[in-house]
Amino acid sequence: MMYEIDTAHLKQLCEDYIDSACSSWETRASAEKQGQSLFAVVTGIPAAPAQEYTDTMAVLCRRGVSAKLCTEAAKAQWRSGQYSQATLF
């Protein structure tokens, strides 16, 4: 069902602390940034996370809602090459 939801709605669900929406949003936003098709997303072709995703996850982590969100924030920053920022979580 997550593949039927548009990217903006996935972002909103992530900001509402729905963890599965966060990972779906990250995958979709990264693929769109790279110009990949939904097929590429489904097949698991990796892409660096979109900066918007990385920034949003950092904000959600700082709110202290869940450790999983902080883990995802650190992973996104690491994969984006923001190594020193990733260690702050």
Buried (B, 14 or more C-beta within 10 A) or exposed (E): EBEEBEBEEBBBBBBEBBBEBBBBBBBBBBBBBBEBEEEBBEEEBEBBBBBBBBBBBBEBBEEEEEEEBBEBBBBBBBBBEBEEBBEEB
